[in-house]
Amino acid sequence: MTRRLTVAERHAAADKDLLLSEIAAQSQWSQFLVEQAVLVFGWEHDTFSANEMRDVLPDLGHGFLGAAINSLRQGGIIARVPGEGVPSTSPATHGHRLTVWKLSAKGVEIAAKRRAARRSAA
């Protein structure tokens, strides 16, 4: 039986030019795309919440955002910013508090390796 890759391993191993057929062949490919969007957003911003992510994701991605953030948190790629929280801008959540996130050291390492690989391939 083949061992399933952790979320960190999946993102560390992802090539810069994943083919759509390869992404679609993965289970939960939409969540994987949203995870990648969160990883890139975290690389480009010091901190972020689901509010900012909802603003940059297509509508399809909104349903996967919570699962993607939870997966990245469990994988040690993002971490809570202690003592930080913001009210949700989604009307469905009635303004409840959202966690503010940042890339962990592991997340920064993965994002930096992917960016370096992309630059060397260009």
Secondary structure, 3 states (H helix, E strand, C coil): CCCCCCHHHHHHHCCCCCCHHHHHHCCCHHHHHHHHHHHHHHHHCCCECHHHHHHHCCHHHHHHHHHHHHHHHHCCCEEEEEEEEEECCCHHHCCCEEEEEEECHHHHHHHHHHHHHHHHHC
